[in-house]
Amino acid sequence: MREITSGPGVQVEPWTPDAILAGRFVDAKMPPNAQSFIYTLHSKAGPVGFWGSTQLDAKMAGIQRNEYVVVKCHGKKVNPKNAREFWAFTVLVLEGTEPEEYEAGKLDPFGGAKPEGGPLGPF
């Protein structure tokens, strides 16, 4: 497992604090007049999309097609340098047997309680 900290027709889910989305990365598209990407993962339940943000776009930039990604939203945080609010995320790429272990509920990459609703979180 490796954490991503920076880098270069689907239901789009809104982010909520502690939400977790997981699945194989499909693509990222920039809609016209948008300032962020819409990302698509193929989860156990099918395709799921989510909007990016400045921070999330930077973290997702290095993800390759078909890599197994787990994205956790930590909610809004305040930047101590400029007092501006931003949405904070952790992005992990699971490798080897980790995706199967995660989907079977045998791996908790965040070291805490399992998300409601299983690997897909509350969505």
C-alpha positions in Angstrom: 0.0 0.0 0.0 1.3 3.5 -0.8 -0.2 6.8 0.2 -0.4 9.5 -2.6 0.6 12.9 -1.2 1.0 14.8 -4.5 1.5 14.2 -8.2 0.7 15.4 -11.6 -22.8 8.3 -17.3 -21.8 7.8 -13.7 -23.4 8.8 -10.5 -21.3 11.6 -9.0 -21.3 11.4 -5.2 -21.0 14.5 -3.0 -18.3 14.4 -0.4 -19.2 14.2 3.3 -16.8 14.1 6.3 -15.5 10.5 6.8 -16.8 9.3 3.4 -14.7 6.6 1.8 -14.8 5.6 -1.8 -12.8 2.6 -3.2 -12.4 0.9 -6.5 -10.3 0.6 -9.6 -9.5 3.9 -11.2 -11.2 4.3 -14.6 -10.6 7.9 -15.7 -10.6 11.6 -14.9 -12.5 14.2 -17.0 -12.6 18.0 -16.9 -16.1 19.2 -17.7 -16.4 22.4 -19.7 -16.0 25.5 -17.5 -15.1 23.4 -14.5 -12.1 24.1 -12.2 -11.7 20.5 -11.1 -12.0 16.9 -12.5 -14.7 14.3 -12.1 -13.0 11.0 -11.3 -14.5 7.6 -11.9 -13.8 4.4 -10.0 -15.2 1.0 -10.7 -16.3 -0.3 -7.3 -17.9 -3.6 -6.3 -21.3 -1.8 -6.7 -20.4 -0.5 -10.2 -19.1 2.8 -11.5 -19.0 5.7 -9.0 -17.9 9.3 -9.7 -16.7 12.1 -7.5 -15.6 15.7 -7.9 -12.1 16.6 -7.2 -10.7 19.7 -5.5 -7.3 21.4 -5.6 -5.8 19.0 -3.1 -7.6 15.9 -4.4 -6.6 16.7 -8.0 -2.9 16.9 -7.0 -3.1 13.6 -5.2 -5.0 11.8 -8.0 -2.7 13.1 -10.8 -0.3 10.2 -10.5 -2.9 7.4 -10.4 -2.8 5.0 -13.3 -5.8 3.3 -15.0 -6.9 0.2 -13.2 -5.0 0.9 -9.9 -7.1 0.2 -6.8 -7.7 3.5 -5.1 -9.2 4.2 -1.6 -10.1 7.9 -1.0 -11.1 9.1 2.4 -12.6 12.6 3.0 -11.6 14.2 6.3 -14.0 17.1 5.9 -13.2 20.7 5.9 -10.0 21.9 7.5 -8.5 25.4 7.9 -5.2 26.3 6.4 -3.2 27.8 9.3 -1.2 30.1 6.9 -4.1 31.9 5.4 -7.2 30.8 7.4 -9.0 29.5 4.3 -11.1 26.4 4.4 -10.4 23.4 2.2 -11.5 19.8 1.9 -8.9 17.4 3.2 -8.4 13.9 1.7 -6.2 10.8 2.0 -5.6 8.9 -1.2 -4.2 5.3 -1.0 -3.3 2.9 -3.8 -3.7 -0.7 -2.7 -1.2 -3.1 -4.3 -0.8 -6.9 -4.6 -3.4 -8.8 -2.5 -4.5 -5.6 -0.6 -7.5 -4.9 -2.8 -9.0 -8.3 -2.2 -8.2 -8.1 1.5 -9.8 -4.7 1.7 -13.0 -5.8 -0.1 -13.2 -8.9 2.1 -13.0 -6.6 5.2 -9.7 -8.0 6.3 -7.7 -4.8 5.7 -8.4 -1.4 7.2 -5.9 1.0 5.6 -6.9 3.8 7.9 -6.3 1.9 11.1 -9.7 2.8 12.6 -13.3 1.7 12.7 -14.7 0.2 9.5 -16.8 2.6 7.4 -20.5 2.2 7.6 -21.8 0.2 4.6 -18.5 -1.7 4.1 -15.7 -0.8 1.7 -17.8 1.8 -0.2 -18.5 3.8 3.0 -21.8 5.5 3.4 -22.6 5.9 -0.3 
